[in-house]
Structure formats: C-alpha cells, structure tokens
C-alpha cells in the first residue's frame, strides 16, 4: 500500500505515517513518533500537512489522537486534485502555447 501511495504522489514518510494509522487506528503523536522513529517536531509537520490535504483527522480530545481517512476517500481526493490540475492546464493552454510560440520565434541573434 505504501508503494501505491508513493506512486500517487505521496512523500515516502507521509505514506509511512498514513499506512501506520490505517493499520494501528487512532494514535497519539508520541506513539506514532516512537513506532516510526521520527522526531516529534518532524512528525507534527507531517501530520499538519496530511490534515491540510484531508488525509488524516485529529481528535478534539487531549492528547490529540490522529487517524487515517478511509483509503477510498483518499483516492477520491487524489482524483479531484488531478482533475483540477488538468482543468487548470487546459484553461491556460492557449496562453502557454502563445508564450511558447513567441519564445521559439525570436531570432537567436537577438539573444
């Protein structure tokens, strides 16, 4: 599963944290850091990034417990992100082509 996530664009460590939460259920940051041998400071950055992407949830209890979003939802988020990327490229296609054409038409002696 970790290799699949990396192939979808996850950083290796992000995939490792996600898979750990999938397999282990909700965990405190200290438990995750200890199990994966990650400094807590780095882990908190990873968890914030994954939360921001909607891949990890945080409880409101203290200490906070982090849990993985269902893999199906992660795939849906990934598809949505890639679709938005594709639409953005499509929307700027003509402008990009125009810029490209102006670059390649310049006389090399002008450079």
N, C-alpha and C positions, 0 to 999 in steps of 0.2 A: 504494500500500500504506500509506503514511504517513497519508493521509486516512482510510482504513479503520480504522486503529488509533486515531486520534483519535476517530472516531465510536464506537468501542467503549469509550472512556473513558480512553485514554492521554493524558497531557500531551503537547503538541506536541514538546517536547525529548526526552521518553522515546521517543516514536515515531521521532524522527530518529536517536537512538542505536541503537535496535533495528534499524531498516532498514539503517543503516550496517554493523552487524555481520553482518546477513544477507547483504548484498552483498559485504562485504570479508573475511569469515571472521574467525577469532580475531585479536584485535589487542591491543597494549599500550595502556594508558590514555593514555600520551603521544601515541601515533599517533592515537587517537580524538580527543583534545582538539585536536590540531593540525589534523586534517582538518575537524572540525566547528566549529573556532574557539570552543571552550568552555574556560573556565578549568578547570584540572585539579581544583581543590578542588570546584567545582560538579559536574564530571563524576563524581568519586568518589561524591558523594551520590546522583547519578542511578543509577550502576551498583549501589550498595548497595541502593537501592530496587528496582531491576529484579531483582536477585538474590533479594531477600526475597520477591518475587512469583513467583519461579521462571521468569522470562522470559529471564534472562541467566545464564550459567555463568562461573565463574572457574577458571582452571587452578591447580594447586598449584606450578607452576614459578615461578622468579624470573627476570625480572619477570613478574608475572601477566599472562596473556592472557585477554581476555574474549571470549565467543562467545554468539551468539544461540541460543536454544532453537528447535526447529522450530516453524513457524507453526501447524501442526496442534495441537501441544501447547499453544501459547499460547491458541488458540481453546478447547481443552478446559478450560484453567484459567479462562478467562473465563466459560464456560458454568457451570462448577462454582461460581464466585463468585456469579454472578447467581442461580443456583438456591438457594444458601444464603441470599442476601438475601431472595428471595421466600419461602422457608420461614420465615425469621425474622419477616417481616411477617405472614405467615399465622398464625404461632404467637401473636403479640401482638395480633392483630386485635380480639378481644373486649375486651381491656383498653384498647386505643386507642379503640374505639367507646364504651366506658363512660366513659372520661375525657372524650371529646368531648361526649357527652350531658350530663354533669354541668356542663360549661362553658357550653353553649348554653342550659341550663335555668335558669341563675342569673338572678335579677331584675336588670335593668340599674340599678335604683335602689340595689342593694346595692354597686355598684362605687364 
